[in-house]
């Protein structure tokens, strides 16, 4: 049964549902307005009690006539105690699970001058329109007018049964718009809905009358292609991964991730096809979006593995299976340890030490990255506290922040609580954020960063150079350090383009009174080049791999000079 909001809100007349005892159990907006009462005030009341004493007998007589049968009838009534004129009321009894229920429709006829027959005809027309709207809403998405999810299920089950008899292939495409949530929040009100409508129209334009298009929810759509195999599905998918739209003179380029499953190879039932197409779509999105992927057994295996990781992650926090490793940062002027980066590791009970690349994306998808981020921050602060208690030198520890955690309302509270609980100097904590995190909503980022800076914490931009930072926004952010992405450092000696980018970043950072760090330093040639260009700090395997807390404690006690003591450096690399 369609829910009451969908059922009643589109009706141009008042609609009320009465239970077997003639008490009101649902009323639409038009009905509440005509009765001049809130819906909450109407639920549970008997409709005849709202009618004036003069006209109540006619209504009661009609109700008695219909009660206990599946009849129908109409009469005119007036309401008690308000200025609403006479109402034309039509009652119909229908079967329901609890026996009978009564559908009551009514309209104000005080302003109508037609004959009684004309009124009845007009009323029937209004009711018919309302019923047509109700029937449409039962099967279609109200925003895009495409088939809704439940109707798609019934439709495709029929299509698959026919395809099986006729030995035809059917392709199911799941389309998810890339970055729609960010786009919707960064544009003016209504633009997101308009884009969804345009995408729906474009999907219909790209398909045939024998195909089916549906909106599954929010920014996700399904396309059923009849008598269609891999080749034909590829042609359609290529059209769907990118589209240009214009809304009120503003151009938008929308990209999508598309997953494809094919009947009967990838499943003989709708739910199996849907699941497999969804797996393929998520794989396309993880690959960067703006592409399509077919479901394969390898993708299915990956999905099972990811599911196992999700379960494991939920247990890992409770079982204390996470551990922080620390990679040193070296000051190029002094050769001394200038700081370190905290990197999470998972001591998996079966797979052993697991690097974050294997589970961070899954943690974010499953909503677990926030508690993991909180654990990382408090654990790093407690480790700093332990080093201070041991009398070791005070250096900063950098912690990477995810975009979702940075944008949470309790982000600042988490940082402040960790500092208060451990009592460490706030400048010993450094937070690393990516360009994408900062540029997705610059004004919000500025507010969050200002709040953290007020606590005394350092801030740096991680992986700088691979994003799309707008320098006019960048210069307004309270950044202490720029961290050059390792992809530029790898070929810095022999690639003039990479060298030019790194040189420019160093100059930009210094011009804005910011320190510049190069990550991924692996050989002496890279080190010499960065020294020549006066980069401030470096980190990488040339000096040390990430160390557990015990190894990092030993390193702090050595107080080694990384530039002038190669032997000490080698000892550390093998510790």
RATAFEN-V370568 format. One record per residue. PHI is phi in whole degrees, -180 to 180 (999 if undefined). D_FIRST is the distance of its C-alpha to the first C-alpha in Angstrom with 2 decimals. Layout:
phi=PHI d_first=D_FIRST
phi=PHI d_first=D_FIRST
//
This chain:
phi=999 d_first=0.00
phi=-70 d_first=3.77
phi=-73 d_first=6.32
phi=-60 d_first=8.86
phi=-63 d_first=11.53
phi=-66 d_first=10.23
phi=-69 d_first=9.04
phi=-102 d_first=12.45
phi=-62 d_first=15.08
phi=-84 d_first=15.98
phi=-74 d_first=16.72
phi=-82 d_first=20.53
phi=-125 d_first=20.50
phi=-70 d_first=19.59
phi=-128 d_first=16.19
phi=-135 d_first=15.71
phi=-107 d_first=13.42
phi=-113 d_first=15.82
phi=-77 d_first=15.56
phi=-57 d_first=17.68
phi=-96 d_first=20.71
phi=69 d_first=20.18
phi=-92 d_first=19.76
phi=-72 d_first=17.84
phi=-118 d_first=14.79
phi=-160 d_first=13.56
phi=-150 d_first=15.68
phi=-88 d_first=15.93
phi=-63 d_first=19.11
phi=-60 d_first=20.80
phi=-65 d_first=20.44
phi=-63 d_first=21.93
phi=-67 d_first=24.72
phi=-64 d_first=25.59
phi=-85 d_first=25.82
phi=56 d_first=27.77
phi=-143 d_first=26.11
phi=-73 d_first=24.19
phi=-60 d_first=20.53
phi=-63 d_first=21.64
phi=-77 d_first=24.21
phi=-89 d_first=21.87
phi=-60 d_first=19.32
phi=94 d_first=20.65
phi=-86 d_first=23.09
phi=-92 d_first=23.54
phi=-61 d_first=23.40
phi=-64 d_first=26.64
phi=-73 d_first=28.50
phi=-87 d_first=28.07
phi=-92 d_first=29.79
phi=-62 d_first=33.60
phi=-62 d_first=35.67
phi=-68 d_first=37.05
phi=-102 d_first=33.80
phi=-63 d_first=31.91
phi=-57 d_first=33.43
phi=-63 d_first=31.94
phi=-68 d_first=28.42
phi=-62 d_first=29.00
phi=-60 d_first=30.42
phi=-65 d_first=27.36
phi=-63 d_first=25.05
phi=-65 d_first=27.36
phi=-67 d_first=27.32
phi=-85 d_first=23.55
phi=-54 d_first=23.06
phi=81 d_first=22.42
phi=-128 d_first=21.85
phi=-109 d_first=19.38
phi=-90 d_first=21.67
phi=-151 d_first=21.68
phi=-175 d_first=24.41
phi=-145 d_first=25.71
phi=-160 d_first=28.47
phi=-111 d_first=30.09
phi=-137 d_first=30.34
phi=-124 d_first=31.94
phi=-93 d_first=30.93
phi=-80 d_first=33.19
phi=60 d_first=35.39
phi=-145 d_first=34.41
phi=-89 d_first=35.46
phi=-70 d_first=32.32
phi=-71 d_first=33.46
phi=-60 d_first=32.08
phi=-111 d_first=28.37
phi=-92 d_first=27.12
phi=-115 d_first=24.24
phi=-125 d_first=21.99
phi=-119 d_first=20.05
phi=-137 d_first=17.84
phi=-95 d_first=16.80
phi=-136 d_first=13.81
phi=-77 d_first=13.04
phi=-146 d_first=10.66
phi=-60 d_first=11.34
phi=-95 d_first=14.16
phi=123 d_first=15.67
phi=-119 d_first=15.38
phi=-133 d_first=13.91
phi=-123 d_first=15.52
phi=-99 d_first=14.61
phi=-120 d_first=17.69
phi=-121 d_first=18.83
phi=-151 d_first=22.29
phi=-148 d_first=24.86
phi=-79 d_first=28.40
phi=-113 d_first=30.99
phi=-68 d_first=34.13
phi=-95 d_first=34.91
phi=-94 d_first=34.29
phi=-111 d_first=37.48
phi=-75 d_first=36.31
phi=-68 d_first=36.76
phi=-59 d_first=34.20
phi=-66 d_first=33.21
phi=-64 d_first=32.80
phi=-62 d_first=30.57
phi=-63 d_first=28.33
phi=-65 d_first=28.20
phi=-63 d_first=27.50
phi=-63 d_first=24.71
phi=-62 d_first=23.08
phi=-65 d_first=23.48
phi=-63 d_first=21.81
phi=-62 d_first=18.82
phi=-63 d_first=18.67
phi=-63 d_first=18.93
phi=-62 d_first=16.14
phi=-65 d_first=13.84
phi=-65 d_first=15.20
phi=-63 d_first=14.62
phi=-62 d_first=10.95
phi=-63 d_first=10.74
phi=-67 d_first=13.00
phi=-65 d_first=11.27
phi=-66 d_first=8.16
phi=-122 d_first=10.94
phi=-130 d_first=13.79
phi=-75 d_first=15.40
phi=-66 d_first=16.41
phi=-79 d_first=19.92
phi=-98 d_first=21.12
phi=66 d_first=19.01
phi=-82 d_first=18.95
phi=-57 d_first=16.21
phi=-86 d_first=14.07
phi=-62 d_first=14.40
phi=-67 d_first=11.44
phi=-69 d_first=12.46
phi=-58 d_first=16.02
phi=-57 d_first=15.61
phi=-65 d_first=14.73
phi=-65 d_first=17.43
phi=-73 d_first=20.10
phi=-60 d_first=19.77
phi=-66 d_first=20.71
phi=-61 d_first=23.42
phi=-68 d_first=24.90
phi=-66 d_first=25.16
phi=-67 d_first=27.01
phi=-63 d_first=29.11
phi=-66 d_first=30.16
phi=-67 d_first=31.40
phi=-86 d_first=33.09
phi=56 d_first=34.41
phi=-111 d_first=33.29
phi=-92 d_first=32.62
phi=-133 d_first=29.49
phi=-105 d_first=29.70
phi=-113 d_first=26.96
phi=-110 d_first=28.00
phi=-106 d_first=26.57
phi=-115 d_first=27.98
phi=-125 d_first=28.37
phi=-71 d_first=30.35
phi=-72 d_first=33.50
phi=63 d_first=34.11
phi=-66 d_first=31.20
phi=-61 d_first=30.86
phi=-66 d_first=34.57
phi=-62 d_first=34.54
phi=-66 d_first=31.68
phi=-80 d_first=33.55
phi=-101 d_first=36.88
phi=-113 d_first=36.04
phi=-68 d_first=35.43
phi=-58 d_first=32.08
phi=95 d_first=29.77
phi=-67 d_first=31.74
phi=-60 d_first=29.34
phi=-64 d_first=26.37
phi=-64 d_first=28.74
phi=-65 d_first=29.87
phi=-62 d_first=26.38
phi=-65 d_first=25.94
phi=-69 d_first=29.37
phi=-63 d_first=28.73
phi=-60 d_first=25.61
phi=-65 d_first=27.84
phi=-65 d_first=30.60
phi=-61 d_first=28.46
phi=-66 d_first=27.49
phi=-66 d_first=31.21
phi=-84 d_first=32.29
phi=-116 d_first=30.12
phi=-99 d_first=30.30
phi=-65 d_first=28.04
phi=-84 d_first=27.48
phi=-92 d_first=26.32
phi=-130 d_first=22.93
phi=-122 d_first=22.55
phi=-143 d_first=19.67
phi=-100 d_first=19.47
phi=-84 d_first=18.66
phi=158 d_first=19.20
phi=36 d_first=22.04
phi=-113 d_first=25.02
phi=-123 d_first=23.92
phi=-129 d_first=23.27
phi=-125 d_first=23.15
phi=-129 d_first=25.14
phi=-105 d_first=25.18
phi=-108 d_first=28.60
phi=-78 d_first=29.10
phi=51 d_first=32.49
phi=-138 d_first=33.57
phi=-106 d_first=35.80
phi=-62 d_first=37.47
phi=-62 d_first=39.73
phi=-66 d_first=37.17
phi=-64 d_first=34.70
phi=-62 d_first=37.63
phi=-60 d_first=38.33
phi=-66 d_first=34.81
phi=-61 d_first=34.69
phi=-62 d_first=38.07
phi=-74 d_first=36.75
phi=-87 d_first=33.79
phi=-72 d_first=35.74
phi=-150 d_first=37.28
phi=-148 d_first=36.64
phi=-107 d_first=38.32
phi=-133 d_first=36.59
phi=-125 d_first=38.03
phi=-127 d_first=36.42
phi=52 d_first=38.64
phi=86 d_first=41.76
phi=-102 d_first=40.87
phi=-90 d_first=40.72
phi=-129 d_first=38.36
phi=-106 d_first=38.70
phi=-105 d_first=35.51
phi=-111 d_first=35.87
phi=-142 d_first=33.29
phi=-104 d_first=33.21
phi=-123 d_first=31.86
phi=-112 d_first=31.25
phi=-130 d_first=31.31
phi=-125 d_first=30.60
phi=-126 d_first=31.51
phi=-83 d_first=30.30
phi=-100 d_first=31.81
phi=-59 d_first=34.35
phi=-99 d_first=32.06
phi=150 d_first=29.32
phi=-105 d_first=27.96
phi=-124 d_first=24.31
phi=-57 d_first=21.95
phi=-63 d_first=21.76
phi=-67 d_first=25.57
phi=-63 d_first=26.10
phi=-63 d_first=23.87
phi=-61 d_first=25.75
phi=-72 d_first=29.08
phi=-65 d_first=28.52
phi=-67 d_first=27.56
phi=-60 d_first=30.78
phi=-64 d_first=32.78
phi=-62 d_first=31.34
phi=-66 d_first=32.28
phi=-65 d_first=35.70
phi=-62 d_first=36.16
phi=-67 d_first=35.31
phi=-66 d_first=37.78
phi=-80 d_first=40.38
phi=115 d_first=40.25
phi=78 d_first=37.41
phi=55 d_first=37.97
phi=-158 d_first=38.03
phi=-123 d_first=36.06
phi=-137 d_first=36.27
phi=-89 d_first=35.56
phi=-70 d_first=34.36
phi=-136 d_first=37.33
phi=-64 d_first=38.21
phi=-63 d_first=40.11
phi=-64 d_first=37.04
phi=-63 d_first=35.14
phi=-63 d_first=38.07
phi=-61 d_first=38.08
phi=-63 d_first=34.42
phi=-65 d_first=35.25
phi=-65 d_first=38.31
phi=-66 d_first=36.45
phi=-62 d_first=33.92
phi=-66 d_first=36.93
phi=-65 d_first=38.48
phi=-58 d_first=35.42
phi=-63 d_first=35.66
phi=-63 d_first=39.42
phi=-65 d_first=39.25
phi=-63 d_first=37.16
phi=-84 d_first=39.92
phi=-62 d_first=42.79
phi=-64 d_first=42.70
phi=-68 d_first=42.79
phi=-91 d_first=45.48
phi=58 d_first=47.60
phi=-90 d_first=47.76
phi=-86 d_first=48.07
phi=-147 d_first=51.55
phi=-99 d_first=53.06
phi=-107 d_first=55.79
phi=-131 d_first=58.03
phi=-108 d_first=59.64
phi=-67 d_first=62.77
phi=-115 d_first=63.35
phi=-116 d_first=66.99
phi=-79 d_first=68.85
phi=-73 d_first=70.83
phi=-80 d_first=73.59
phi=-105 d_first=74.44
phi=79 d_first=73.04
phi=-89 d_first=71.57
phi=-65 d_first=68.10
phi=-111 d_first=66.21
phi=168 d_first=62.77
phi=-157 d_first=60.15
phi=-112 d_first=56.54
phi=-85 d_first=54.25
phi=-127 d_first=52.24
phi=-78 d_first=49.66
phi=-132 d_first=50.01
phi=-117 d_first=47.92
phi=-82 d_first=49.94
phi=-68 d_first=47.50
phi=-62 d_first=48.25
phi=-111 d_first=48.35
phi=-88 d_first=48.99
phi=77 d_first=51.46
phi=-64 d_first=51.96
phi=-116 d_first=49.08
phi=-79 d_first=49.33
phi=-62 d_first=46.58
phi=-59 d_first=45.95
phi=-87 d_first=44.26
phi=-141 d_first=41.71
phi=-64 d_first=41.53
phi=-61 d_first=38.93
phi=-67 d_first=36.73
phi=-62 d_first=37.26
phi=-68 d_first=36.16
phi=-62 d_first=32.97
phi=-92 d_first=32.02
phi=78 d_first=32.89
phi=-96 d_first=36.05
phi=-69 d_first=38.60
phi=-64 d_first=38.64
phi=-62 d_first=39.79
phi=-67 d_first=42.17
phi=-63 d_first=43.57
phi=-62 d_first=44.16
phi=-61 d_first=45.90
phi=-62 d_first=48.06
phi=-65 d_first=49.23
phi=-68 d_first=50.18
phi=-67 d_first=51.83
phi=-62 d_first=53.88
phi=-65 d_first=54.99
phi=-67 d_first=56.01
phi=-69 d_first=58.02
phi=-59 d_first=59.81
phi=-60 d_first=60.57
phi=-64 d_first=62.12
phi=-63 d_first=64.29
phi=-64 d_first=65.53
phi=-65 d_first=66.39
phi=-87 d_first=68.39
phi=78 d_first=70.35
phi=-82 d_first=69.13
phi=-63 d_first=69.06
phi=-90 d_first=66.22
phi=-129 d_first=64.24
phi=-83 d_first=60.73
phi=-119 d_first=57.79
phi=-95 d_first=55.10
phi=-123 d_first=51.44
phi=-76 d_first=48.87
phi=-114 d_first=45.74
phi=-81 d_first=42.36
phi=-61 d_first=40.71
phi=-63 d_first=37.66
phi=-70 d_first=39.95
phi=-62 d_first=42.25
phi=-90 d_first=39.45
phi=-73 d_first=38.15
phi=-66 d_first=38.97
phi=-90 d_first=40.77
phi=-59 d_first=42.92
phi=-63 d_first=45.98
phi=-63 d_first=45.62
phi=-62 d_first=45.65
phi=-65 d_first=48.90
phi=-63 d_first=50.52
phi=-63 d_first=49.69
phi=-63 d_first=51.17
phi=-67 d_first=54.33
phi=-68 d_first=54.76
phi=-66 d_first=54.18
phi=-96 d_first=56.75
phi=70 d_first=59.15
phi=-77 d_first=59.93
phi=-61 d_first=61.26
phi=-60 d_first=58.26
phi=-70 d_first=60.16
phi=-80 d_first=60.02
phi=-106 d_first=56.28
phi=-123 d_first=55.31
phi=-108 d_first=51.77
phi=-104 d_first=51.18
phi=-125 d_first=48.45
phi=-84 d_first=47.85
phi=-58 d_first=48.23
phi=-61 d_first=44.58
phi=-62 d_first=43.58
phi=-76 d_first=45.96
phi=-86 d_first=45.40
phi=-66 d_first=41.58
phi=-152 d_first=41.84
phi=-57 d_first=45.58
phi=-67 d_first=45.39
phi=-65 d_first=43.14
phi=-61 d_first=45.34
phi=-61 d_first=48.41
phi=-65 d_first=47.15
phi=-66 d_first=46.28
phi=-68 d_first=49.57
phi=-62 d_first=51.58
phi=-64 d_first=50.14
phi=-72 d_first=51.13
phi=-62 d_first=54.53
phi=-64 d_first=55.17
phi=-80 d_first=55.00
phi=98 d_first=57.75
phi=-81 d_first=55.77
phi=-84 d_first=56.71
phi=-131 d_first=54.32
phi=-140 d_first=54.62
phi=-98 d_first=52.80
phi=-89 d_first=52.23
phi=55 d_first=52.44
phi=-65 d_first=53.94
phi=110 d_first=54.52
phi=-100 d_first=51.51
phi=-96 d_first=49.05
phi=-130 d_first=49.12
phi=-67 d_first=50.64
phi=-94 d_first=51.62
phi=-63 d_first=55.08
phi=-66 d_first=54.70
phi=-82 d_first=51.85
phi=-59 d_first=53.57
phi=-68 d_first=56.71
phi=-87 d_first=54.78
phi=-83 d_first=53.33
phi=-78 d_first=55.40
phi=-91 d_first=56.01
phi=-96 d_first=58.91
phi=-143 d_first=58.84
phi=-112 d_first=57.75
phi=-114 d_first=57.18
phi=-74 d_first=57.88
phi=-64 d_first=55.57
phi=-62 d_first=57.30
phi=-63 d_first=56.54
phi=-82 d_first=59.26
phi=-76 d_first=61.73
phi=-55 d_first=61.64
phi=-115 d_first=63.68
phi=-63 d_first=65.29
phi=-78 d_first=68.84
phi=-110 d_first=68.64
phi=-110 d_first=65.84
phi=-66 d_first=67.07
phi=-68 d_first=63.59
phi=-62 d_first=62.31
phi=-62 d_first=65.58
phi=-65 d_first=65.17
phi=-64 d_first=61.63
phi=-64 d_first=62.76
phi=-61 d_first=65.84
phi=-66 d_first=63.77
phi=-65 d_first=61.37
phi=-60 d_first=64.37
phi=-65 d_first=65.87
phi=-63 d_first=62.61
phi=-61 d_first=62.22
phi=-67 d_first=65.83
phi=-66 d_first=65.78
phi=-101 d_first=62.93
phi=60 d_first=64.80
phi=-116 d_first=62.40
phi=-75 d_first=63.39
phi=-123 d_first=62.40
phi=-117 d_first=61.52
phi=-109 d_first=61.52
phi=-105 d_first=59.49
phi=86 d_first=60.03
phi=-76 d_first=63.87
phi=-125 d_first=65.14
phi=-149 d_first=68.76
phi=-69 d_first=71.92
phi=-67 d_first=71.76
phi=-63 d_first=68.45
phi=-61 d_first=69.86
phi=-63 d_first=73.03
phi=-62 d_first=71.17
phi=-68 d_first=68.99
phi=-64 d_first=72.11
phi=-62 d_first=73.83
phi=-88 d_first=70.94
phi=62 d_first=70.96
phi=-67 d_first=67.47
phi=-79 d_first=67.16
phi=-138 d_first=65.41
phi=-140 d_first=64.35
phi=-149 d_first=62.45
phi=161 d_first=62.07
phi=-66 d_first=63.24
phi=-59 d_first=66.82
phi=-99 d_first=67.13
phi=-170 d_first=64.69
phi=-76 d_first=61.47
phi=-57 d_first=58.94
phi=-116 d_first=60.42
phi=-67 d_first=58.98
phi=-56 d_first=59.93
phi=-62 d_first=63.02
phi=-67 d_first=64.29
phi=-68 d_first=63.65
phi=-63 d_first=65.60
phi=-63 d_first=68.56
phi=-66 d_first=68.39
phi=-64 d_first=68.51
phi=-69 d_first=71.53
phi=-73 d_first=73.41
phi=50 d_first=73.27
phi=-74 d_first=73.96
phi=-98 d_first=74.81
phi=-70 d_first=72.57
phi=-91 d_first=74.76
phi=-104 d_first=78.21
phi=-132 d_first=77.63
phi=-55 d_first=76.33
phi=-65 d_first=77.16
phi=-61 d_first=75.06
phi=-63 d_first=72.25
phi=-65 d_first=72.49
phi=-61 d_first=72.47
phi=-68 d_first=69.31
phi=-64 d_first=67.62
phi=-102 d_first=68.29
phi=-78 d_first=67.50
//
